[in-house]
Amino acid sequence: MHTEQMKLAFILAITLLGIPFIGSGYWLGMLLIIALTVSLFYFKKVNIKMLNTTLVSLMVIVVGYSSYALILIRSSADTPMNQNAPSDIFTLRTYLAREQYGDTPLFYGQTFVSDVKREASGANCAPVMKNSIPIWSRVIKQNPDEKDRYYVSTYLPKYEYVEETEMLFPRMYSDNPSHISGYRFWANVKGTPVKYTQCGEIKTVMKPTFTENLRFFFSYQLNYMYWRYFMWNFAGRQNDIQGHDASILNGNYLTGIKPIDAIRVGPQNDMPTDIEGNKAHNVYYMLPLLLGLLGIGFQVFGGKKGIQSFWVTFFLFFMTGIAIVMYLNQTPYQPRERDYAYAGSFYAFCLWIGLGVATVAAALEKYLKAPAAVAGGVASLVCLLVPIQMVSQTWDDHDRSKRTVARDFGANYLESCEPNAVIFTNGDNDTFPLWYVQEVEGIRTDVRVCNTSYLQTDWYTDQMKRQAYESEALPISWTRDKYIQGTRDRAWVFNRIKQVDLSTALKFVQSDSLKYKKLPGIGQNIDHIPSETVVYKVDSAAVMRHNAICPEDREHLLKEMVIDLSGKNSLGKEALTILDMLHTNNWERPIYFAITVDSGQFVRLSPYFQKTGLAYRITPVNTQTGGARSIDTEKMYDNVMNKFRWGGVDKPGVYLDETVMRMCKSYRMVLFGDLASALIEEGKNDRALAVLDKAMQVLPPENVPYDYTLLGIAEMYMTLGEKDRCEQILNGIANNSMRSLRWFFKLRPDQLPGIQRDFRLQMDVMQNVMVIGLRNNPEFGSAFKDEFNNFRMAYYSQSSANK
């Protein structure tokens, strides 16, 4: 055996794989290699099997990681969708490290009251930073023949926090106001006063105690965000509403055993429609859970081999479940359910369920003296009833047949736009479906989808400056050196002058000249806009040439658009790029915002929005004043009535999950309701009636239940003289609301606090139903009027007593 050659091969393998090179330097790596070499050649007895096993393990790791080569190859092809553009080793590291999601403290770190540590530096109180991570960027080539070169364009900041406010195992670390309110709700945070000195100033904060920290971990992160999901899979589920506040109405687990469930989540008879009518209302009577517990007992009491196999299964269960809970360190108010993150632990528990069947067979064999084959067959047949029960309960809320909502609603956003348009999106639901229908279905590939969240990055701006499908490059005038990461990430807004022209404001930010960066009283050069009032002069000839305004709106054409930035401290890179596009485009291409984009992303352009469907078009008209139209009724009517598709929502029995249901209810108000209201205002009653009928046809109450989102439609039916249709809708709303109110009044006093918002909502809905109905018919509501009045008096007397 060539031992020396084997040692040398081992050292070379370890070195070439880069394992000793920890951190950004190379001296530590060299020292580790020398130490490894000395230890292998100094000690004569070396475990050859261990070296071989190590090398085989490393080979498996390398083979596994080689799949990431596909990422580099695909990225280098500059495909239209190229997330993070990991085309070199530096961007690949950023991509794999998921740096875009920020840094979360795990073992020790800040709490939500922690302040960044600061030290006096001259007249300033400067923040103290740890060793920041360098961000490497590729040097812009002057010609294609140049070699690739890289430089540190910026550093990823990592701040130190005041030590007195930090904590071991920090679970409550986010300073987001909504997260803080969640911390206080779930952990009942009172805090303890902590004093610290910051640049000579003594400050006091109410730091959460470690007990409160653990209370949040157990009550929210572990119980609500893991065990609740676990019980969904193995006990039963109330409905598919994620919930955020432990309300007895939303997303609780059930057993199906009514006396037990009544104690936890209220009476199980005549429940609100949102619960009883929800297809995800699934009951398993805890049978899968009980089988799993039997399987655990089978291993634990199965002798030495049994206990060994138990620990193997347990650690698989723990590491893919509870360990992930600790690692993710989730903040309150997660936007959607996260049970998919823990699927591995659910699979592990299914191993115990399988062993539970073996336990039943063993019990039959031992206590009933049944032959092994008979016991196994009987146990299998009996336990087969458990998955049959689960399938019978979950089939309807896992059946996606006849439903094409993502594709059709995604296409509807694109159909809201004129040819060769640009549409800004922001969230997942208004971005990914649009990408899909363009990439896979080839729908409206002339429209460029631009996500404002990604527009803060240089790699995404690079992509927007290239042609994609049939869409030309976006009108971005910035060169790469102007927007590369770490450059002009933010421009501060200072009200130095009364107003500034948009082109001048952009020049202030884009220029490298120091005269545009210096500010009186500030000792550093900063990117800024010198006024809170930015004026964009409208080129009326370009507007007419590119048909950027409807003939009906020409009398309202503005000479200049005023962008009011008052109250904004700064503009991010995405906002600056949007303003640059608006200026550079000069009305050549239609530019839209999806209606689902948060208003904070509008860059104060909303006064110039005109709705055309599921998008707002930027127009040179102030649609909020002067009688100008905020809705282009002609285009929106054509889109809604002729072009939009509805994803099977109109088909009886189709399953609508929480997200789709929320979108459908929103469509009732912001799509059909707003369009019908605008048509009535324009005197186009026949069209308005057709829109209302379309709403009831494509969003039928059988799939999208009667609720407050139909109040406006009912009132417009009455305005159009359709009193019977109005009353039919109002009765449907009233039946569902009264059902909820009856159930609310059956709850125990300790169950009421979590449903106060829902209680008030249903009371307000019924109040509005009565007002609209009595305006239509003095006899309306005779079937429930007295009962509602009793509820109202009881509710207000209860509210007064609680004050």
C-alpha positions in Angstrom: 0.0 0.0 0.0 1.4 3.4 -1.0 0.7 5.2 2.2 2.9 8.2 1.5 1.2 8.8 -1.9 -2.2 8.4 -0.2 -1.4 11.1 2.4 -0.1 13.4 -0.4 -3.3 12.8 -2.4 -5.4 13.6 0.6 -3.6 16.9 1.3 -3.9 17.9 -2.4 -7.6 17.1 -2.4 -8.3 19.1 0.7 -6.2 22.0 -0.6 -7.7 22.1 -4.1 -11.2 22.0 -2.7 -10.3 25.2 -0.7 -11.5 23.8 2.6 -8.6 25.3 4.7 -9.2 28.8 3.3 -11.6 30.3 5.8 -12.5 34.0 5.5 -11.1 36.5 3.0 -7.4 36.0 3.7 -5.1 33.2 2.7 -2.5 33.1 5.6 -4.9 31.1 7.8 -5.4 28.6 5.0 -1.7 28.2 4.5 -1.2 27.5 8.2 -4.0 24.9 8.3 -2.5 23.2 5.2 1.0 23.1 6.9 -0.6 21.8 10.1 -2.4 19.0 8.2 0.7 18.0 6.3 2.9 17.9 9.5 0.3 15.9 11.4 -0.1 13.3 8.6 3.6 12.8 8.0 4.7 13.1 11.6 2.4 10.4 13.0 3.2 7.0 11.5 -0.1 5.4 12.3 -2.8 7.0 10.2 -6.3 5.5 9.9 -6.4 4.8 6.1 -10.1 3.9 6.2 -10.8 7.3 7.7 -8.9 9.1 5.0 -10.7 7.1 2.3 -14.1 7.7 3.9 -13.3 11.4 4.1 -12.3 11.6 0.4 -15.3 9.7 -0.7 -17.6 12.0 1.4 -15.9 15.0 -0.2 -16.4 13.5 -3.7 -20.1 13.1 -3.0 -20.3 16.8 -1.8 -18.4 18.0 -4.9 -20.8 15.9 -7.2 -23.7 17.4 -5.4 -22.5 21.0 -5.6 -21.6 20.5 -9.3 -25.3 20.9 -10.1 -24.8 24.6 -9.3 -22.7 24.9 -12.5 -26.0 25.0 -14.3 -26.8 28.3 -12.6 -23.6 29.9 -13.9 -24.2 28.5 -17.4 -27.8 29.6 -17.5 -27.0 33.0 -16.1 -24.2 33.6 -18.7 -26.8 33.0 -21.4 -28.6 36.3 -20.3 -32.1 34.7 -20.3 -35.0 37.2 -19.8 -35.5 35.9 -16.3 -32.1 35.7 -14.5 -32.5 36.1 -10.8 -29.4 37.7 -9.2 -27.5 37.1 -12.4 -24.9 34.7 -10.8 -22.6 34.7 -13.8 -19.3 34.7 -11.9 -17.9 33.3 -8.6 -18.6 36.5 -6.6 -22.3 36.8 -7.7 -22.7 33.1 -7.2 -21.6 33.4 -3.6 -24.1 36.2 -3.0 -26.8 34.1 -4.7 -26.1 31.0 -2.6 -25.7 33.0 0.6 -29.1 34.6 0.1 -27.7 37.9 1.1 -30.7 39.8 -0.4 -32.8 38.5 2.5 -30.6 40.2 5.2 -28.9 38.9 8.3 -30.8 37.3 11.1 -29.3 36.9 14.6 -29.4 33.3 15.9 -27.3 32.6 19.0 -26.5 36.2 20.2 -27.6 39.6 18.9 -29.9 42.6 19.0 -33.4 42.9 20.4 -36.1 45.1 18.9 -35.1 48.0 21.2 -31.4 47.7 20.3 -29.7 50.8 19.0 -26.7 50.8 16.7 -23.5 51.4 18.7 -22.1 54.9 18.1 -18.9 56.7 19.0 -18.0 60.4 18.9 -16.1 61.3 15.8 -15.5 65.0 15.8 -18.8 66.8 15.8 -20.7 63.6 14.7 -21.9 60.6 16.5 -20.9 57.9 14.0 -22.1 54.3 13.9 -19.7 51.6 14.7 -19.3 48.9 12.1 -17.9 45.3 12.2 -15.8 43.9 9.5 -18.0 44.4 6.5 -18.3 41.9 3.7 -16.8 43.2 0.4 -19.0 43.3 -2.7 -17.0 42.6 -5.8 -18.1 44.0 -9.1 -16.8 43.4 -12.6 -14.8 46.2 -14.2 -16.7 47.7 -17.1 -14.8 46.7 -20.3 -13.9 49.3 -22.8 -13.7 46.7 -25.5 -14.7 43.0 -25.7 -11.0 41.8 -25.8 -10.2 42.9 -22.3 -9.9 40.3 -19.6 -12.4 40.1 -16.8 -11.3 42.2 -13.8 -13.0 42.8 -10.5 -13.0 45.5 -7.8 -14.6 46.1 -4.5 -17.6 48.3 -5.4 -19.0 48.5 -1.9 -19.2 46.8 1.5 -22.2 45.0 2.9 -22.6 47.0 6.2 -22.7 45.1 9.5 -23.3 47.3 12.5 -22.5 46.7 16.1 -25.3 47.1 18.6 -25.2 48.5 22.1 -24.1 45.5 24.2 -26.5 46.2 27.0 -29.5 45.7 24.7 -28.3 42.5 23.1 -29.4 39.0 24.2 -28.6 35.4 24.1 -30.8 33.4 21.6 -32.5 36.5 20.4 -36.0 35.8 19.1 -37.4 39.3 19.1 -34.9 41.3 17.0 -36.8 43.2 14.3 -37.4 46.9 14.8 -40.2 46.9 12.2 -43.2 48.6 14.0 -45.7 45.9 12.9 -43.3 43.2 14.1 -42.9 44.9 17.5 -46.6 44.9 17.9 -46.6 41.2 17.2 -43.9 40.6 19.8 -45.9 42.5 22.4 -49.0 40.5 21.5 -47.5 37.0 21.5 -45.1 37.5 24.4 -47.0 40.1 26.5 -43.8 42.1 26.6 -43.4 44.5 29.5 -39.6 44.7 29.5 -37.0 45.7 32.0 -35.3 49.2 32.0 -31.7 49.2 30.7 -29.5 52.2 30.7 -26.6 52.8 28.3 -24.4 55.7 27.2 -24.4 56.8 23.6 -21.9 59.6 22.7 -22.1 61.0 26.2 -25.9 60.8 26.3 -27.5 58.4 28.8 -30.5 56.5 27.3 -33.0 54.1 28.8 -34.9 51.5 26.9 -37.3 48.7 28.0 -35.4 45.7 27.0 -37.5 42.4 26.8 -36.5 39.9 29.4 -35.1 36.5 28.5 -38.3 34.9 29.8 -40.4 37.1 27.4 -38.0 36.2 24.7 -38.5 32.5 25.3 -42.3 33.1 25.6 -42.3 34.4 22.0 -40.3 31.5 20.8 -42.6 28.9 22.3 -45.9 30.7 21.7 -45.4 32.0 18.2 -42.4 30.4 16.5 -42.7 26.9 17.9 -46.4 26.5 18.7 -48.1 28.8 16.2 -45.7 28.5 13.3 -44.8 24.8 13.7 -47.0 22.7 15.9 -50.1 24.2 14.5 -48.9 23.2 11.0 -48.0 19.8 12.3 -51.5 19.3 13.7 -53.0 20.4 10.4 -51.4 17.3 8.9 -52.1 14.8 11.6 -55.2 15.9 13.6 -57.3 18.2 11.3 -57.7 21.7 10.1 -60.3 24.4 10.6 -59.9 26.3 7.3 -57.2 27.6 4.9 -56.9 31.1 6.4 -53.4 31.6 7.7 -54.3 34.0 10.5 -51.9 36.1 12.5 -53.3 36.6 16.0 -54.4 33.2 17.3 -58.1 34.0 16.6 -60.5 31.1 17.0 -61.7 31.9 13.5 -58.6 31.4 11.5 -56.3 28.4 10.7 -56.6 26.5 13.9 -56.1 22.8 14.1 -59.1 20.5 14.8 -59.7 17.0 15.9 -63.2 16.5 14.6 -64.3 15.5 18.1 -66.8 18.3 18.8 -66.6 18.5 22.6 -62.8 18.8 22.4 -62.8 21.3 19.6 -65.6 23.4 21.3 -63.2 24.0 24.2 -60.5 25.4 22.0 -62.2 27.1 19.1 -65.9 27.5 20.0 -69.1 25.6 19.2 -68.9 23.2 16.2 -72.5 23.6 15.1 -73.8 26.4 12.9 -70.4 27.8 12.4 -69.7 30.9 10.2 -69.6 30.2 6.5 -65.9 31.1 6.4 -65.3 28.0 8.5 -68.0 25.5 7.7 -68.1 26.3 4.0 -64.4 26.3 3.6 -63.1 23.3 1.6 -60.0 23.1 3.8 -62.2 22.3 6.8 -60.7 18.8 7.3 -61.1 16.5 10.2 -59.0 13.3 10.9 -60.2 12.6 14.4 -56.4 12.6 15.4 -56.1 9.1 13.9 -52.8 9.8 12.1 -51.4 11.4 15.2 -52.4 8.4 17.4 -50.8 6.0 14.9 -47.6 8.1 14.9 -47.5 8.0 18.7 -47.9 4.2 18.7 -45.0 4.0 16.2 -42.8 6.1 18.6 -43.7 3.7 21.4 -42.9 0.7 19.1 -39.4 2.0 18.7 -38.8 3.3 22.2 -39.9 -0.1 23.8 -38.4 -2.2 21.0 -35.1 -3.0 22.8 -31.6 -1.7 22.0 -32.1 -1.7 18.2 -35.5 -0.1 18.6 -34.1 2.8 20.7 -31.3 3.3 18.3 -33.6 3.5 15.3 -35.8 5.9 17.4 -32.9 8.3 17.8 -32.2 8.2 14.0 -35.8 8.9 13.2 -36.1 11.5 15.9 -33.1 13.5 14.8 -34.4 13.5 11.2 -37.7 14.8 12.6 -35.9 17.4 14.8 -33.4 18.7 12.3 -36.0 19.1 9.5 -38.6 20.7 11.9 -37.8 22.3 15.2 -34.1 23.0 14.2 -35.4 24.9 11.1 -37.8 26.9 13.4 -34.8 28.0 15.4 -32.7 28.8 12.3 -35.4 30.8 10.5 -36.2 32.9 13.6 -39.4 34.1 12.0 -40.9 37.5 12.7 -44.7 37.9 13.4 -47.3 38.4 10.7 -45.7 36.1 8.0 -47.5 36.9 4.8 -48.4 33.3 4.0 -48.3 29.9 5.7 -44.9 28.3 6.0 -45.7 24.7 6.5 -43.7 23.8 3.3 -40.5 24.6 5.2 -41.1 21.8 7.6 -42.3 19.1 5.2 -39.2 17.0 6.0 -40.3 16.6 9.6 -43.8 15.6 8.6 -42.3 12.9 6.4 -40.3 11.7 9.4 -43.4 11.5 11.5 -45.0 9.4 8.7 -42.3 6.8 9.3 -43.7 6.5 12.9 -47.2 6.2 11.4 -46.0 3.3 9.4 -44.6 1.7 12.5 -47.9 2.4 14.2 -49.5 -0.1 11.9 -46.9 -2.6 12.9 -47.7 -1.9 16.5 -51.4 -2.7 15.9 -50.4 -5.9 14.1 -48.1 -6.8 17.0 -50.9 -6.2 19.5 -53.3 -8.4 17.6 -50.7 -11.1 17.5 -49.9 -10.9 21.2 -53.3 -10.3 22.8 -55.7 -12.1 20.4 -53.2 -14.8 19.5 -53.7 -14.2 15.8 -51.2 -15.6 13.3 -48.6 -13.1 12.1 -50.0 -13.0 8.6 -53.6 -12.6 9.8 -52.6 -9.9 12.3 -50.6 -8.0 9.6 -53.5 -8.2 7.1 -56.1 -7.1 9.6 -54.0 -4.3 10.9 -53.3 -3.1 7.4 -57.0 -3.1 6.4 -58.1 -1.4 9.6 -55.4 1.3 9.5 -56.1 1.8 5.8 -59.2 3.7 6.9 -57.0 6.5 8.2 -55.5 7.6 4.8 -59.0 7.0 3.2 -60.5 9.4 5.7 -57.7 11.9 5.0 -58.1 11.7 1.2 -61.9 12.1 1.6 -61.3 15.3 3.6 -58.5 16.9 1.7 -59.3 16.0 -1.9 -61.5 19.1 -2.6 -58.9 21.6 -1.2 -56.0 19.9 -3.1 -57.9 19.6 -6.4 -56.7 22.3 -8.8 -58.4 21.0 -11.9 -60.5 23.4 -13.9 -58.7 26.3 -12.1 -56.2 28.5 -14.1 -56.3 31.5 -12.0 -52.6 32.3 -11.9 -52.3 32.1 -15.7 -55.5 34.1 -16.4 -55.1 36.7 -13.8 -51.5 37.2 -14.8 -52.6 37.7 -18.4 -55.2 40.2 -17.2 -52.5 42.5 -15.9 -50.8 42.4 -19.3 -54.0 42.9 -21.2 -54.6 46.1 -19.2 -51.7 47.6 -21.1 -51.3 49.1 -24.5 -48.9 47.6 -27.0 -45.1 48.0 -26.2 -45.9 49.1 -22.6 -44.0 48.9 -19.4 -45.8 47.7 -16.2 -44.2 48.1 -12.8 -45.0 45.3 -10.3 -43.9 44.7 -6.7 -45.1 41.5 -5.1 -45.0 37.8 -5.9 -48.6 37.5 -7.0 -48.4 40.4 -9.5 -45.0 39.4 -10.9 -44.5 35.6 -11.2 -47.7 34.8 -13.0 -46.9 37.6 -15.6 -43.5 36.1 -16.1 -45.0 32.7 -16.6 -47.6 33.7 -19.2 -44.9 35.5 -21.2 -42.2 32.8 -20.9 -44.4 29.7 -21.3 -47.7 30.7 -22.9 -46.2 33.5 -25.1 -49.0 36.0 -24.0 -48.3 39.7 -24.6 -44.6 39.4 -24.9 -44.5 43.0 -26.1 -45.1 44.3 -22.5 -42.1 44.6 -20.3 -42.7 43.5 -16.7 -40.5 45.5 -14.3 -40.4 44.6 -10.6 -39.6 47.6 -8.4 -38.1 45.4 -5.6 -35.5 44.1 -8.0 -34.9 47.5 -9.6 -32.8 48.4 -6.6 -30.1 46.1 -7.9 -27.6 46.6 -10.7 -28.0 43.1 -12.1 -31.8 43.7 -12.6 -31.2 47.1 -14.2 -28.8 45.4 -16.6 -31.5 43.1 -17.7 -34.1 45.9 -18.1 -31.6 47.6 -20.5 -31.7 44.6 -22.8 -34.4 43.5 -25.1 -36.7 40.6 -23.9 -39.1 38.8 -26.1 -40.7 41.4 -28.3 -40.1 44.2 -25.8 -37.4 46.7 -26.5 -34.9 47.8 -23.8 -36.4 50.1 -21.2 -35.7 53.8 -21.5 -33.0 54.0 -18.8 -30.4 56.6 -19.5 -28.1 55.7 -16.6 -24.8 53.9 -17.6 -23.7 51.0 -15.5 -21.1 53.0 -13.6 -24.0 55.2 -12.3 -26.1 52.4 -10.8 -23.6 49.7 -9.9 -24.2 48.3 -6.5 -23.0 50.6 -3.7 -23.4 53.7 -6.0 -26.4 56.0 -5.7 -28.4 53.5 -3.7 -30.3 56.4 -2.2 -30.7 60.1 -2.9 -31.7 62.3 0.1 -34.4 64.9 -0.4 -33.5 68.5 0.9 -35.8 71.4 0.5 -33.1 73.9 -0.4 -35.0 75.6 -3.2 -38.7 76.1 -4.0 -38.8 73.7 -6.9 -36.5 71.9 -9.3 -37.0 70.6 -12.8 -36.9 66.8 -13.1 -34.0 66.8 -15.5 -32.0 69.0 -13.1 -33.0 66.8 -10.1 -31.7 63.7 -12.0 -28.5 65.5 -13.0 -27.9 66.3 -9.3 -28.0 62.6 -8.5 -26.3 61.2 -11.7 -23.4 63.6 -11.8 -20.0 62.8 -10.3 -19.2 66.5 -9.9 -18.7 67.5 -6.3 -20.7 70.7 -6.8 -23.8 68.5 -6.9 -22.9 66.6 -3.8 -21.9 69.3 -1.3 -24.4 70.6 1.2 -24.0 73.4 3.7 -23.5 72.1 7.2 -22.9 68.5 6.2 -19.4 67.3 6.2 -19.6 64.6 3.6 -20.6 64.5 -0.1 -24.0 62.9 -0.6 -26.4 62.2 -3.5 -29.4 64.4 -3.1 -32.3 66.2 -4.7 -32.3 69.9 -3.8 -36.1 70.4 -3.5 -39.2 68.6 -2.3 -41.1 69.9 -5.4 -40.0 68.3 -8.6 -41.5 69.6 -11.9 -41.7 67.5 -15.1 -42.4 69.7 -18.1 -44.8 68.0 -20.4 -43.9 67.8 -24.1 -47.4 68.2 -25.6 -46.2 67.4 -29.1 -44.7 64.1 -27.9 -47.9 63.3 -26.0 -50.0 63.8 -29.2 -47.5 62.0 -31.4 -47.5 58.9 -29.2 -51.3 58.9 -28.4 -50.4 59.2 -24.7 -53.7 60.8 -23.9 -57.3 59.9 -24.8 -59.3 62.4 -26.9 -61.8 62.8 -24.1 -59.0 64.0 -21.7 -57.1 66.4 -24.0 -58.8 69.5 -22.5 -57.1 68.5 -19.2 -53.6 68.1 -20.7 -51.1 69.6 -18.3 -48.1 71.8 -19.1 -46.2 70.4 -16.2 -46.5 67.6 -13.7 -45.7 68.4 -10.1 -44.2 65.6 -8.1 -44.6 66.4 -4.4 -41.9 64.7 -2.4 -42.7 66.5 0.9 -42.5 64.1 3.8 -40.0 61.8 2.1 -36.5 61.7 3.5 -35.0 60.0 0.5 -35.6 58.1 -2.8 -34.3 54.6 -3.3 -32.5 53.6 -6.5 -35.8 52.0 -7.8 -37.6 55.4 -7.5 -34.7 57.3 -9.1 -34.7 54.8 -12.0 -38.5 55.1 -12.4 -38.2 58.9 -12.6 -35.3 58.6 -15.1 -37.4 56.3 -17.3 -40.3 58.8 -17.1 -38.0 61.6 -18.3 -36.1 59.6 -20.9 -39.2 57.9 -22.3 -40.9 61.2 -23.1 -44.3 59.5 -23.6 -43.1 57.2 -26.3 -44.0 54.0 -24.5 -47.1 53.6 -22.2 -46.0 53.2 -18.5 -48.2 51.5 -16.0 -48.2 50.5 -12.3 -50.1 47.3 -11.4 -53.0 48.2 -9.0 -51.6 45.8 -6.4 -48.3 47.7 -6.1 -48.0 49.4 -2.7 -48.7 53.1 -2.8 -45.3 53.7 -1.2 -43.8 52.6 -4.5 -45.7 55.1 -6.7 -43.0 57.8 -6.4 -45.8 60.3 -5.7 -47.1 59.9 -9.3 -50.5 58.7 -8.3 -52.3 62.0 -9.1 -51.5 61.2 -12.7 -52.8 57.6 -12.7 -55.7 56.5 -14.9 -57.1 53.0 -14.3 -57.4 50.8 -17.4 -58.1 47.4 -15.7 -55.6 45.9 -13.3 -53.1 48.7 -14.0 -52.8 52.4 -13.7 -51.4 54.3 -16.7 -49.3 57.4 -16.0 -50.9 60.2 -18.0 -50.1 63.9 -18.4 -53.4 64.7 -16.7 -54.2 65.3 -13.0 -56.9 62.7 -12.6 -57.7 63.7 -9.0 -58.8 67.2 -9.7 -60.4 69.3 -12.4 -63.0 66.9 -13.6 -60.5 64.6 -15.4 -61.3 60.9 -15.5 -59.5 58.6 -13.1 -60.8 55.6 -15.1 -60.6 55.2 -18.8 -64.0 53.6 -19.0 -63.8 52.7 -22.7 -60.5 50.8 -22.4 -61.4 49.3 -19.0 -64.8 48.2 -20.2 -63.3 46.5 -23.2 -60.7 44.8 -21.0 -63.1 43.6 -18.4 -65.9 42.5 -20.7 -64.0 41.1 -23.7 -60.3 40.5 -22.9 -60.0 39.3 -19.3 -60.2 35.7 -18.4 -61.3 34.4 -15.1 -59.3 31.2 -14.4 -62.3 28.9 -13.8 -63.5 30.9 -10.8 -67.0 30.9 -12.4 -67.1 27.0 -12.5 -69.3 25.5 -9.7 -67.3 23.8 -7.0 -63.9 25.0 -8.0 -61.5 25.4 -5.0 -60.4 29.0 -4.2 -57.6 29.1 -1.6 -57.2 32.1 0.7 -55.0 34.1 -1.7 -57.3 33.5 -4.7 -60.4 34.2 -2.6 -58.9 37.5 -1.4 -58.1 38.5 -5.0 -61.6 37.7 -6.2 -63.2 39.7 -3.4 -60.8 42.6 -4.3 -61.8 42.3 -8.0 -65.5 42.9 -7.0 -64.6 46.3 -5.5 -61.6 47.7 -7.4 -62.4 46.2 -10.8 -66.1 45.7 -11.3 -67.3 48.1 -8.6 -65.1 51.0 -9.7 -65.8 50.5 -13.4 -69.6 50.4 -12.8 -69.5 53.4 -10.6 -67.6 55.4 -13.2 -70.0 54.3 -16.0 -73.0 55.4 -13.9 -71.3 58.8 -13.3 -70.9 59.1 -17.1 -74.6 58.2 -17.7 -73.8 54.9 -19.4 -76.3 52.9 -17.3 -76.7 50.0 -19.8 -72.9 49.3 -19.7 -72.8 49.7 -15.9 -75.6 47.1 -15.6 -73.7 44.7 -17.9 -70.6 45.1 -15.7 -72.5 44.3 -12.6 -74.1 41.2 -14.2 -70.6 40.2 -15.4 -69.3 40.4 -11.8 -72.1 38.2 -10.5 -71.5 35.7 -13.4 -67.7 35.3 -13.2 -67.5 35.7 -9.3 -70.6 33.8 -8.3 -71.6 33.7 -4.7 -71.4 29.9 -4.7 -67.6 30.2 -5.0 -67.0 33.7 -3.7 -69.5 34.0 -0.8 -71.8 36.9 -0.1 -70.0 39.5 2.1 -69.3 43.2 2.5 -67.5 43.3 -0.9 -70.9 43.0 -2.6 -72.5 46.0 -0.7 -71.4 48.5 -3.4 -72.7 46.2 -6.2 -76.0 45.8 -4.4 -76.3 49.6 -4.0 -75.5 50.2 -7.7 -78.1 47.6 -8.7 -80.6 49.7 -6.8 -79.4 52.9 -8.4 -80.0 51.3 -11.8 -83.6 50.3 -10.9 -82.8 46.6 -10.3 -84.4 46.4 -6.9 -85.0 42.7 -6.9 -81.3 42.0 -7.7 -80.3 44.4 -5.0 -82.5 42.7 -2.4 -81.3 39.3 -3.4 -77.7 40.2 -2.7 -78.5 42.0 0.5 -80.4 39.0 1.8 -77.4 36.8 0.9 -75.0 39.1 2.8 -77.4 39.3 5.8 -77.8 35.5 6.0 -74.0 35.0 6.2 -73.5 37.9 8.6 -76.3 36.8 11.0 -75.0 33.3 11.0 -71.6 34.6 12.2 -73.2 36.9 14.8 -75.3 34.1 16.2 -72.2 32.0 16.6 -70.2 34.9 18.2 -72.9 35.2 20.9 -72.5 31.5 21.8 -68.8 32.0 22.6 -67.4 32.0 26.1 -66.2 35.4 27.4 -62.5 34.3 27.2 -62.9 33.5 23.5 -64.3 36.9 22.6 -61.2 39.2 22.7 -59.6 37.5 19.6 -62.7 38.1 17.4 -63.5 41.7 18.2 -62.4 42.9 14.8 -64.6 40.3 13.1 -67.4 41.1 15.5 -67.3 44.8 14.6 -67.1 44.0 10.9 -70.2 41.9 10.9 -72.1 44.5 12.9 -71.1 47.2 10.5 -72.0 45.0 7.5 -75.5 44.3 8.9 -75.9 48.0 9.6 -75.1 48.9 6.0 -77.4 46.1 4.7 -80.3 47.6 6.7 -79.6 51.1 5.5 -79.4 50.1 1.8 -82.3 47.7 2.1 -84.7 50.0 3.8 -83.9 52.7 1.3 -85.1 50.2 -1.3 -88.0 48.7 0.6 -89.5 49.8 3.9 -90.4 46.2 4.7 -86.9 44.9 4.0 -85.3 42.7 6.7 -88.4 41.7 8.5 -87.1 38.2 9.0 -84.0 39.3 10.9 -84.5 42.9 11.9 -85.6 42.3 15.5 -82.9 39.7 16.1 -80.2 42.1 14.7 -81.5 44.9 16.9 -81.1 42.6 20.0 -77.6 41.7 18.9 -76.7 45.4 18.4 -78.0 46.3 21.9 -76.1 43.4 23.5 -73.0 44.2 21.6 -72.9 47.9 22.6 -73.7 47.2 26.2 -70.9 44.6 26.2 -68.5 47.1 24.7 -69.4 49.7 27.2 -68.9 47.3 30.1 -65.4 46.4 28.8 -64.3 50.1 28.6 
